[in-house]
Amino acid sequence: MQFTNNTPFPSLCFESTGPEGCPVHTVVVRATATIVPAAPLSLADEQLPLKLTDCYFGKPGASSLKYPSDLSPFKPKTDIVVIATAYPPARQSRGWKIGVKVGQHEKSLLVLGECYWQKSFLLGWRMSPVTPVS
């Protein structure tokens, strides 16, 4: 198969084997955008290269995943990776909701101050009180 990329985005085409043992051709394209509050999404001046391996925040196996590899023979949807800093809505807060919305896709989670899981003989696992953060 011959593949020509006529876009400004980094891309790669590769062949792998599908579930039934048939060859599958995969095209991977990465587009990097710039997010400005209250403005439409725009393409970044510098397009980031494809990630050929998983990238971690620290040591693999001992830290969380920062960016997954772009090389996947089957990915029915896209990855949206957001690396950000969350600030509490008040001077000090025990927790607050954050989120991201791209088109119709929306994800949210709850950011908490410092807390940990503790085990009690009678009650089992329980979360400690949350320490407010600023």
N, C-alpha and C positions, 0 to 999 in steps of 0.2 A: 504494500500500500504506500502511495506517495502522499505526503501531507505538506501543504504550504500554508503558513500563517501570514495572513494579510492584515493583522491587527497590530496595535502597539503593545499588546500584552504578551508576557512570556508564556510559552506553550510547549507541550511535548506530546508526542503520539507514541503509543507502545501497544504491543500485542501480548495478550495473556490467554489463559484457557478458561472458558466458561464452565458452568455447572455440569453440562453434558459432555465436556471434553472438547467442545468446538472452540475454534479460535475466536477471540473477541478483540476488537480494536478499540482502544480507549484514547480519547483526546482530553488533555488536561490544560485548562487555561486559567491563569491567575490575573485578576484585576484588582488594583489597589485604589481605594477611594479616600477622599478627605472628608471628615465630618466637621461641619461648622454649625453650632446651634442656630436653629430657626432659618437655615438655608438649605437649598436642595443639595443632595449628594453630588460631589464632583470628583472626577478622576484626579488622582495624585500626579504631580509633575514627575515624580520618580516611581516607576512601577517596580515593586519588590520581586525578586527572582522566585522561581518555584522552590518549594521546600521538598528536597528529595528524601529527607529523613525526619522523624519526629524531633522537635526541639523542646527541651524542658527548661523550667526556671532554674534548676540546679542540677544535681546529679540524677541521671535516669534511674528510676526505681526508688528514689528517695525524695523526689519532688514532683510537683504537678506538671502536667503537659502545658506548654506555652502555645505551640503551634503544631497541629497534626501534619504529617506528610501529605503532600498533594497527590502522591501516587497511589491511587486506589482504582482497581479495575472496575468497580461499580460503586457509584455514589449518586443515588437518585435525586438528591437535593444539594444545596451548596452549604459550605461552612461560612459562618459569620463569626469572626474572632474579634472580641473587644477586650483590650487591655486598658484599664482605666483606674483612677483613684476615686473612691467614694467618700464624700464629705457628709457629715450629719446635717440635717436641716436645722437643728438647734445647737446651742453652744455645747451642750453635752447630751448624748443620747445613748440609750441601751441598744437600740436597733432601728433600722429604717429600710424601706423598700426601695430597690433600684431596678432599672430595667432598660431594655433596648428594643426598638421597634424599627424594622426595615420592611417597608411595604406592608403587607398584611401579616407578616411574621413578627410576633412579639414574645419576649421572654422576660421574666422578672425573678428576683430572688430577694431574700432578706439578709441584710448585713447586720451582724451582731458585734457588740463589744466583746472583750475577752471573756471566754467561758470554757468549760471543759466538761467531759463526761465523768461521773463518779459512780462507783458501784456500792450499793448498800446491801447488807445481808438480807434485810426484810423487804426492801422496796425494789431491788434490782438496779438497773442502770437509770440514772437521772442526770439531767443537765444542771450544772452549778448555777448560781445566780450570775446574771450578766453584769459585767462591770461597764459603766458608762464610758464612752470615748468622746474626744473632741476633735 
